[in-house]
Amino acid sequence: MITTSGLAVDGGAKAFAKMSGKAQPKVGVEEFLSIARRFGFSPEALQRLASAVSDGDLPERGPHLGRYWGSAKPSMGEQFEALAKDKFGVRHALAVSNGTGALHSTMLAIGAGPGREVICPGMGFMATSMAVALAGATPVFCDVDESLQIDPSKIEALITPRTIAVIPTHHWGVVCDMDPVMAVARKHGIKVIEDCAQSPGATYRGRFVGTIGDIGCFSISSYKIIGGGEGGMVITNDDRLFDRICQAAESGGLWRPSRCAPERYPGELFIGGNYRMSELESSINVIQLRKLAGVVDRNRAVWRRIKPQLGNYAEITWQKSNDPRGDIGYMMRYFPATDELGRKIAKALTAEGIDTSYRGAGAHPDFHVFRDMFPLFGKFADRCRAELCPVASDLYDRSLITGLDQWWSPADCDAVAAGINKVLSVYCTKIGEQA
Ligand SMILES: Cc1ncc(COP(=O)(O)O)c(C=O)c1O
């Protein structure tokens, strides 16, 4: 064809044939690993990181490090999710950037918004109720019982026509009493969202927490029993809810078979955000998730060795367990009859070499108890009045806390149990052995 315009589109020479400048990788492998080494990752973790950053999906410009890049190999995020599905025995798992993102995406997915209420425990971490508020809904606090978990007998009275869900939060390594929680939720047709950030791998009557309600949310950060850095996860067996969680957590649509296609069914698409877990976090968290069972087993062994050795004392109430076989038990909490006794016991145990803390009345505020959740006050101060959840308010301050360690030997456990009995038998009245 004869071209008159000279345009490449008409067959003319191209204005720009090929870049002659040499592209440099955006993130060099060495550059990244020099940072990673400073965090003391294991050789296996470093090797996985090296493979994540040198995978070469953009050979000229360095690794892309994005989970949706579309390489033939599963991304690190997909590997993490496949492992999570296998470990927890669920149909769906989504890796997200943190536990707050897991909860917020879940709230958006279930339709939490203005005019809706979600029941949260009076004790746990503020991220749970903040996620509700962030979605525009109202957190309604429910008191706890002596397990320090949500008190199932107090949920029903809080349900209104606006209530759409309850969030039992399994915290400090123990589990909520899920059967009565599920019963009241099913009776009223509200969703059950389990916040498992502090008890991943714990079980209730043989089932993993996070698989009993409609959706399970996890934090996988350095502060939790597994996780290095920041991370989170959502699991569910519900296909439609899972689509909505994906949409809330990645509204750019990369999760969809055809990214920008119109809705495949009513309710598939709505306004969301972006909580993708990074490829680097995913590569670490694959290893972390593989370690979970070992972490749980070691913690349980310590707990089960110490607990039966402890006596019962008239002035001490031990934290109730909703499933002694399912708790992880990395922390022991118990309630002295008086503030003065609590302070004396904490001081004496610490002097024995057993680190124990006691908050006591008038202690500094703490975002783990509803009445101190100041960021919520601007909108929900009336929901945070101490008298609304008297048990949470009292027991949060009146708790002795002895941290346990998964690496203690049987001899360490015996020494700790003997030390606790030594102190309690001086300050309290022994009334028998633990069942
Ligand atoms: C019970 C609970 N839920 C949610 C979160 C939020 O997790 P993240 O810090 O990963 O956002 C935490 C974190 O401490 C938590 O303890």
Ligand as a Chemical Component Dictionary entry (heavy atoms), coordinates in Angstrom:
data_LIG
# 
_chem_comp.id                   LIG 
_chem_comp.type                 NON-POLYMER 
_chem_comp.pdbx_formal_charge   0 
_chem_comp.three_letter_code    LIG 
# 
loop_
_chem_comp_atom.comp_id 
_chem_comp_atom.atom_id 
_chem_comp_atom.alt_atom_id 
_chem_comp_atom.type_symbol 
_chem_comp_atom.charge 
_chem_comp_atom.model_Cartn_x 
_chem_comp_atom.model_Cartn_y 
_chem_comp_atom.model_Cartn_z 
_chem_comp_atom.pdbx_ordinal 
LIG C1 C1 C 0 -9.061 -9.134 68.636 1  
LIG C2 C2 C 0 -8.361 -8.343 67.558 2  
LIG N1 N1 N 0 -9.024 -8.064 66.418 3  
LIG C3 C3 C 0 -8.448 -7.371 65.424 4  
LIG C4 C4 C 0 -7.162 -6.901 65.530 5  
LIG C5 C5 C 0 -6.588 -6.063 64.432 6  
LIG O1 O1 O 0 -5.511 -6.676 63.793 7  
LIG P1 P1 P 0 -4.419 -5.806 63.030 8  
LIG O2 O2 O 0 -3.540 -5.172 64.046 9  
LIG O3 O3 O 0 -3.689 -6.819 62.201 10 
LIG O4 O4 O 0 -5.121 -4.824 62.195 11 
LIG C6 C6 C 0 -6.432 -7.169 66.686 12 
LIG C7 C7 C 0 -5.060 -6.676 66.831 13 
LIG O5 O5 O 0 -4.509 -6.577 67.905 14 
LIG C8 C8 C 0 -7.044 -7.905 67.735 15 
LIG O6 O6 O 0 -6.395 -8.193 68.863 16 
# 
loop_
_chem_comp_bond.comp_id 
_chem_comp_bond.atom_id_1 
_chem_comp_bond.atom_id_2 
_chem_comp_bond.value_order 
_chem_comp_bond.pdbx_ordinal 
LIG C1 C2 SING 1  
LIG C2 N1 SING 2  
LIG C2 C8 DOUB 3  
LIG N1 C3 DOUB 4  
LIG C3 C4 SING 5  
LIG C4 C5 SING 6  
LIG C4 C6 DOUB 7  
LIG C5 O1 SING 8  
LIG O1 P1 SING 9  
LIG P1 O2 DOUB 10 
LIG P1 O3 SING 11 
LIG P1 O4 SING 12 
LIG C6 C7 SING 13 
LIG C6 C8 SING 14 
LIG C7 O5 DOUB 15 
LIG C8 O6 SING 16 
# 
